[in-house]
Amino acid sequence: MARIHGQIVAFANIWLTADRKRGAVDLMRHVPDTPGGLMDFLFTEILLWAQTHGLTSFDLGMAPLAGLAEEAKYASLFARVGKLVHERGEQFYGFQGLRAFKDKFDPRWEPRYIAAVGGWTLPIVLAEVAMLTNGPSRSASAARSGDVA
């Protein structure tokens, strides 16, 4: 959690394994118009905390659809749609910004896959999850209400 003048301006949830050797960041949020570098500071503090507490690894989480951003001559229709969502959906989810943020910490990226039956069911479910977890651009309404975004 990061505070400025006693007010919480950013936070990230941390999950630990039962043996407390591995950690992972889950939800992270900050208020709109926070000072530049605040989330970098928060993550640096989290990683230093993990090191001090003897964690052997720390997972920064995924960068959804990032692997689809690369050009593939024989990509499936789903992969092409995913690439389009990755490129054009920035205002709704921040795909590229999230990947760029996590890249600062020089992580070891590992591919993750989801397999499902039902044709277009999976993209619809993923879009709904993205909207539930991030929602459409909330900066204007959050700025008016003072909510954490």
ZAVOZA-388011 format. One record per residue (C-alpha): residue in three letters; x, y, z. Coordinates in steps of 0.2 Angstrom, whole numbers, plus 5000, padded with zeros to 4 digits. Layout:
BEGIN
{resn: ALA, u: X, v: Y, w: Z}
...
***
This chain:
BEGIN
{resn: MET, u: 5000, v: 5000, w: 5000}
{resn: ALA, u: 5006, v: 5017, w: 4996}
{resn: ARG, u: 5001, v: 5033, w: 5005}
{resn: ILE, u: 5003, v: 5051, w: 5001}
{resn: HIS, u: 4999, v: 5063, w: 5016}
{resn: GLY, u: 4991, v: 5049, w: 5025}
{resn: GLN, u: 4979, v: 5045, w: 5011}
{resn: ILE, u: 4980, v: 5028, w: 5002}
{resn: VAL, u: 4984, v: 5031, w: 4984}
{resn: ALA, u: 4989, v: 5014, w: 4978}
{resn: PHE, u: 4989, v: 4996, w: 4983}
{resn: ALA, u: 4992, v: 4978, w: 4977}
{resn: ASN, u: 4986, v: 4962, w: 4984}
{resn: ILE, u: 4999, v: 4948, w: 4987}
{resn: TRP, u: 4996, v: 4930, w: 4987}
{resn: LEU, u: 5008, v: 4918, w: 4996}
{resn: THR, u: 5010, v: 4899, w: 4995}
{resn: ALA, u: 5007, v: 4889, w: 5010}
{resn: ASP, u: 5026, v: 4887, w: 5013}
{resn: ARG, u: 5028, v: 4905, w: 5011}
{resn: LYS, u: 5042, v: 4903, w: 4998}
{resn: ARG, u: 5033, v: 4909, w: 4982}
{resn: GLY, u: 5022, v: 4925, w: 4980}
{resn: ALA, u: 5011, v: 4933, w: 4967}
{resn: VAL, u: 5003, v: 4950, w: 4964}
{resn: ASP, u: 4985, v: 4949, w: 4961}
{resn: LEU, u: 4974, v: 4965, w: 4960}
{resn: MET, u: 4983, v: 4982, w: 4959}
{resn: ARG, u: 4975, v: 4999, w: 4958}
{resn: HIS, u: 4979, v: 5017, w: 4960}
{resn: VAL, u: 4970, v: 5033, w: 4961}
{resn: PRO, u: 4969, v: 5044, w: 4945}
{resn: ASP, u: 4983, v: 5057, w: 4943}
{resn: THR, u: 4995, v: 5049, w: 4955}
{resn: PRO, u: 5013, v: 5055, w: 4954}
{resn: GLY, u: 5023, v: 5047, w: 4940}
{resn: GLY, u: 5033, v: 5032, w: 4946}
{resn: LEU, u: 5021, v: 5028, w: 4961}
{resn: MET, u: 5017, v: 5010, w: 4955}
{resn: ASP, u: 5036, v: 5007, w: 4951}
{resn: PHE, u: 5039, v: 5012, w: 4969}
{resn: LEU, u: 5025, v: 5001, w: 4976}
{resn: PHE, u: 5031, v: 4986, w: 4966}
{resn: THR, u: 5050, v: 4989, w: 4970}
{resn: GLU, u: 5044, v: 4989, w: 4989}
{resn: ILE, u: 5034, v: 4973, w: 4986}
{resn: LEU, u: 5049, v: 4964, w: 4978}
{resn: LEU, u: 5061, v: 4970, w: 4992}
{resn: TRP, u: 5048, v: 4964, w: 5005}
{resn: ALA, u: 5047, v: 4947, w: 4996}
{resn: GLN, u: 5066, v: 4946, w: 4996}
{resn: THR, u: 5068, v: 4951, w: 5015}
{resn: HIS, u: 5055, v: 4937, w: 5019}
{resn: GLY, u: 5064, v: 4924, w: 5010}
{resn: LEU, u: 5053, v: 4921, w: 4995}
{resn: THR, u: 5062, v: 4911, w: 4982}
{resn: SER, u: 5051, v: 4918, w: 4967}
{resn: PHE, u: 5038, v: 4931, w: 4964}
{resn: ASP, u: 5025, v: 4931, w: 4950}
{resn: LEU, u: 5020, v: 4948, w: 4943}
{resn: GLY, u: 5005, v: 4940, w: 4934}
{resn: MET, u: 5000, v: 4939, w: 4916}
{resn: ALA, u: 5000, v: 4951, w: 4902}
{resn: PRO, u: 4984, v: 4945, w: 4893}
{resn: LEU, u: 4985, v: 4943, w: 4874}
{resn: ALA, u: 5003, v: 4949, w: 4873}
{resn: GLY, u: 5008, v: 4934, w: 4864}
{resn: LEU, u: 4995, v: 4937, w: 4850}
{resn: ALA, u: 5003, v: 4954, w: 4847}
{resn: GLU, u: 5016, v: 4946, w: 4836}
{resn: GLU, u: 5013, v: 4944, w: 4817}
{resn: ALA, u: 5009, v: 4927, w: 4812}
{resn: LYS, u: 5007, v: 4922, w: 4794}
{resn: TYR, u: 4996, v: 4907, w: 4797}
{resn: ALA, u: 4987, v: 4913, w: 4813}
{resn: SER, u: 4970, v: 4907, w: 4817}
{resn: LEU, u: 4955, v: 4918, w: 4816}
{resn: PHE, u: 4954, v: 4918, w: 4835}
{resn: ALA, u: 4972, v: 4923, w: 4836}
{resn: ARG, u: 4969, v: 4937, w: 4823}
{resn: VAL, u: 4954, v: 4943, w: 4833}
{resn: GLY, u: 4965, v: 4942, w: 4849}
{resn: LYS, u: 4978, v: 4953, w: 4841}
{resn: LEU, u: 4966, v: 4966, w: 4836}
{resn: VAL, u: 4958, v: 4966, w: 4853}
{resn: HIS, u: 4976, v: 4968, w: 4860}
{resn: GLU, u: 4980, v: 4983, w: 4849}
{resn: ARG, u: 4963, v: 4992, w: 4849}
{resn: GLY, u: 4957, v: 4987, w: 4866}
{resn: GLU, u: 4969, v: 4998, w: 4876}
{resn: GLN, u: 4956, v: 5010, w: 4882}
{resn: PHE, u: 4946, v: 4996, w: 4889}
{resn: TYR, u: 4959, v: 4986, w: 4898}
{resn: GLY, u: 4977, v: 4993, w: 4896}
{resn: PHE, u: 4985, v: 4977, w: 4888}
{resn: GLN, u: 5000, v: 4986, w: 4881}
{resn: GLY, u: 5002, v: 4997, w: 4896}
{resn: LEU, u: 5002, v: 4982, w: 4908}
{resn: ARG, u: 5015, v: 4972, w: 4898}
{resn: ALA, u: 5026, v: 4988, w: 4897}
{resn: PHE, u: 5024, v: 4991, w: 4916}
{resn: LYS, u: 5029, v: 4973, w: 4920}
{resn: ASP, u: 5043, v: 4973, w: 4908}
{resn: LYS, u: 5052, v: 4986, w: 4918}
{resn: PHE, u: 5056, v: 4972, w: 4931}
{resn: ASP, u: 5064, v: 4961, w: 4918}
{resn: PRO, u: 5052, v: 4946, w: 4922}
{resn: ARG, u: 5054, v: 4929, w: 4914}
{resn: TRP, u: 5039, v: 4927, w: 4903}
{resn: GLU, u: 5031, v: 4910, w: 4902}
{resn: PRO, u: 5016, v: 4907, w: 4890}
{resn: ARG, u: 4999, v: 4902, w: 4897}
{resn: TYR, u: 4985, v: 4894, w: 4887}
{resn: ILE, u: 4967, v: 4892, w: 4889}
{resn: ALA, u: 4958, v: 4878, w: 4880}
{resn: ALA, u: 4939, v: 4878, w: 4879}
{resn: VAL, u: 4925, v: 4871, w: 4868}
{resn: GLY, u: 4911, v: 4881, w: 4861}
{resn: GLY, u: 4919, v: 4892, w: 4847}
{resn: TRP, u: 4916, v: 4910, w: 4852}
{resn: THR, u: 4911, v: 4906, w: 4870}
{resn: LEU, u: 4929, v: 4909, w: 4877}
{resn: PRO, u: 4932, v: 4926, w: 4869}
{resn: ILE, u: 4915, v: 4932, w: 4876}
{resn: VAL, u: 4919, v: 4925, w: 4893}
{resn: LEU, u: 4936, v: 4933, w: 4893}
{resn: ALA, u: 4929, v: 4950, w: 4888}
{resn: GLU, u: 4916, v: 4949, w: 4902}
{resn: VAL, u: 4930, v: 4945, w: 4914}
{resn: ALA, u: 4940, v: 4960, w: 4908}
{resn: MET, u: 4926, v: 4972, w: 4910}
{resn: LEU, u: 4922, v: 4965, w: 4927}
{resn: THR, u: 4940, v: 4967, w: 4933}
{resn: ASN, u: 4944, v: 4983, w: 4925}
{resn: GLY, u: 4928, v: 4990, w: 4917}
{resn: PRO, u: 4928, v: 5003, w: 4904}
{resn: SER, u: 4938, v: 5018, w: 4907}
{resn: ARG, u: 4933, v: 5024, w: 4924}
{resn: SER, u: 4946, v: 5038, w: 4926}
{resn: ALA, u: 4933, v: 5052, w: 4924}
{resn: SER, u: 4920, v: 5045, w: 4935}
{resn: ALA, u: 4933, v: 5040, w: 4948}
{resn: ALA, u: 4941, v: 5057, w: 4948}
{resn: ARG, u: 4924, v: 5064, w: 4952}
{resn: SER, u: 4920, v: 5052, w: 4966}
{resn: GLY, u: 4937, v: 5050, w: 4973}
{resn: ASP, u: 4936, v: 5031, w: 4971}
{resn: VAL, u: 4952, v: 5021, w: 4968}
{resn: ALA, u: 4953, v: 5016, w: 4950}
***
